[in-house]
């Protein structure tokens, strides 16, 4: 009992110091501070969700790049490590809700900071949408009925595809509104299930169902013919399996106001999330590729946008586990849990960004989104708003159109990261940081920051390419898969809007968000000053 009292007392003392740090940054502590390292890490790991991303994007990678896409995984992990190291130092200095918006705002020009947050917010909303519409795909696989998604929902209003996605958003919204502790418990269970499930399946496949030579990892199977013989061109298409997965690690920082000792735990959460995701993903992808009995059949299934991962696991692990459920079918339940907690985590992170920008009165109706429920100590209004906004694309364009918007959302996340890193890089050239935090890069900070910018800029270009001869071998018809024109998939009432101008979805969404944001910023935000020069209290003077 005495030991428990001491531990509880130390946590309370640390929380008091954390709240004092928050006040020194000009922020009133309102959210419930109850997360430890594991919960902080788990919410970032859930946002990344290797199993969710690989399940949905594997078809594109294997179908149009072949097995050589595997090497894109470690390359993207390396590039994002530069970004994560930079963010870890920022989270150690500023462990506050809103992550890159707050970091960019405090260390660069306020206009740049606002646009970083504005773009990241809409990217988060659409990413929440995209993952929510993945849930019915997994449910359909478990159900086994090929007509399940197209069938009418119980109310007879829409399809089961849209219905399950919308119900998912209702549930995740309720959990996010109810309290961070419930969110963390569900996330922790989901993360444990995902890590154990993926590693167990991977090891079983590697040891007992290895049908290919490791040399297959260097084989493109002649797919470069679709890009005039250019292997680099198809490799960059295959890289989307990693590009669409490995981001969101800054979530550990955005939950900083709800974490005990966040200056230490948030950086650990950021780096642990990306590195463990990298290891788990590499082992799993290696096992899957080597487990294919017929690699060309897997490629053909990928080109039809099937689910080759589920196919090979079901074929190889068809042994009954319990009550008629095979190991292969168990995999789908692991995926279902992972996709659900991924939706939960992304919505949670976006909610806290909306709360943070609302608290600064940087969004319309800012005070509404800044409201904290006094019972649950959560930004309930923001959680509900994000849930509703994420549902809108599903209702207006249908689940498939909403899922395609994820391409643009991913690109916008990379753009937001780049803007934040750009502002921080300028701050470093002017002397930041002026004091040490728990995690520090020291003299390596500027170099790592620059590498993060180079990597991020290159990936934005890769995401932004579209079908056009001006890009040579990199602008072939394959780019219709990675950055399609809006007149090929956006729909209204089930009818594709072919009359829309042929503009790539990434550029369309970035342009729309920027124009609307610019108008709002000029009308309502220009000249806006923060109520407190918060950073002056800690010696972290605002640069800009």
C-alpha angles and dihedrals in degrees: 000000000000091000090050090052091051092049091047090048092051091051090050091048091049091048089052090053090047091052090048090053089050091052090050086058090055095256125126110224107240108141121087111263105211109121123111128196096280094052092044091051093044095057091052092045090050091052090054092041104177093197093054094049097043092047092055103035102034091090091060093047100046095035099053106021103029126216093321088078085083091082091059088069098066091040093055091044088054093048093047089048088067088053093044093051090052091048092047091060090047092049090051090056097037112025094174137131112273098044110196094023091056094042093049092044094051099045105033143032110315091231091056089047092052095049090047090057095040094053093042091051095057091042088055092050093052092044089054087052093049095052092044091058089052091065094072090050090060092042088053091053091052091044092053094208111127090203095050098100094047095046122102119268119244090266094050092232105109141352125293087245092064094034096057091046092051093046088052090056092048091054096044090047091053092049093047090049095045099061146305092247093061090045091052094048092053091043092050092051091047093049093049089050092048097047095044093041096050095044093046093049091044095050093046090051093046095049102036110018105041106143102160136063116244086242087077088076088073095048122102092183089226093292090134086081086084088062099046091269096306112143093185089057094056091039090061089052090051089050089072089082087069097032091056092049114035105073137081095069088126085073087089086064096045090057089053095111089058096045127089111237092001095173086070103025100046095058089046089049093050096050096039091051096053097040096046089045088052094052096043092045095049094049092045096048091046091052093047095049093048092046096063111113090199114023093189091054089052090052091050091051089049091053088055088050094244125143108267093173092058090044096054093044092049092047096047100035101045094134114123113250103181137334095358094311115128128206088253092055090047087060090063090055089052089051091048092054091046095049091048095051089043089058089046094051096045091049089047093052093046090048091056092048090053089047092050095049090044091052089055089047088241096133133056109273088014095169090057094056091043092059115117119206105239093212100048098023090225133120091255097168092053091048091054092045093052090048092052094045091049090053095053097077090049091054097042104038103019126244096289093051090046091051092051090054086066087079090063092040091056091050090050090053090054089047091051091049090050093051091049093048090047093054092046092047090057089048090053091053087055095053108276127180099048092176136029127258128193091271115043135167094199115189090352092065098090094044094049090045090053092048089051089054093048092049094044093048092051092050093048088055090049092051092044098054116108139182105298137124088230088077094052115206089356092060101058126129089279088078088068084074098050100038110012125188114259093236090065101060114009109104142182121205090352094306119114111236097233091166092071116106114268097253123148113255095234094053091041095054095042090050094047094047092045095048094047090044093048092052092049092045094052093045101040111010109038110110092013111148127200113248092235131033084225101178094056088071091064101034091256094121117194111255116211 
